[in-house]
Amino acid sequence: MRYSLIKLSFFALLVFLYSCIEPFSPPEVNSDQNYLVVDGFLNVGNDTTRIALRRTQNVNDVATPNVESGAALTVESESGERFAFQELARGQYILPPQQYNRGDKYRLRIKTNAGKEYLSEYVVVSSTPPIDSVTARYDSFLDAMVFYVNTHDPANKTQFYRWKFEETWEYRSAFYSSLEVIDKKIVMREKDINLCWGKGLSGGILLGSTVKLTSDIIKDLPIYRVPVSTNKLFIKYSILVKQYGLSREAFEYWTDLAKTTQGTGSLFDPQPSQVTGNIRSTSDSEDLVFGFFSAVTEETQRLTITPRLGTYPQCMAPDTFDVVCNPMSPRQCALETTSLLISYGGLRSEFITGSPSSCTDCRTQGGTTVRPDFW
């Protein structure tokens, strides 16, 4: 009897506690403020400067990203030079390579289509030392290929680093499709859709510092891990690493942003907060801007490997269709649903063999059949 009462009391306590739990959504999550987001930097090297402008959205908003189009962007030097951007695509602005004075200071001015103006602080040019090497080693415990970067600054002046990367890999579809239907006729396929190249960009914030070391040397710093299960390593894989030397202010901004966006998985992680940079509205202090404008040189290095790790793509077995399921028959729809054919015995044959596009068209996995220039 006593045991039953204890169980009943415990159950009642659980019901009471559960009834006291109410969902909490911070005001920042449901905020409808469309703050400006500036993503990019001034490339004072030999490459094009690219800056993207967007607007913040409610976390629960499933709409497409709200880009800031029609804005006028200029970079201004402290000595009076001005360089104007062009809008290449909606919200994407570019500035061709220029002859910059690396001893000067620069700032970014933004005028939106709605008449709002934003201005960054003047920043000094940060020089980036070359990348010494990019290496890769297979980790059997993780069953993944791990990529490392090595660099150093003999003058011991850089101390703060950031990296980005672009990855490219070659892959195939499970089956080779040599036929297709054009104008209700089965013809030989002219374009190879069995071989593709996938692409990806670094998503996290990759930072490193040597400020607590006796020398400005980065050795075997892991920057990316590719699991074998992704099958990106089965044929050929290439990674282009981009390196940037940062000022202390820029490093602190990216560090705070990384803590906010990448370290909120437990109770002991830093709690989400607003991380603004060095760009401000010229007329409204409440109109926040997210982003940090820097002027920096860029150093790159590419590593291409052919590790042959993974498995050949697997797919369901091809199916056989009677000849009555040809483009001239009432069952034409069935053929078009499986429009990527594998083999065909000729005009007098009684069947054709086909498979879904997911098994025969490598483009369905997001890649392209266009071979990269560096491949």
Protein Blocks (a to p, Z undefined) as FASTA:
>chain_A
ZZmmmmmmmmmmmmmmmmmpccdddfklmpcbdcdddeddddfblbdcdddddddddfkl
cbdcdddehiacddddfkopacddddfbghiacdddddddfkbccddddddfkopacddd
ddddddddddfbdcddddfklopacdddddddfklpnopacdddddddddddfbdcfbdc
eehiacddfbdckbccdddddfbdcdddfklpmbdcdehiafbdcdfklommmmoccddd
ddddddfklmmmmmmmmmmmmmmmbfkbccddddddfbdcfkbmklcceddddddddddd
dddddehpajdddddddddddfklcfkbmklmmmmmmmpcfbdcbjkbcbdcdddfklmm
mklnopafbdcfkZZ
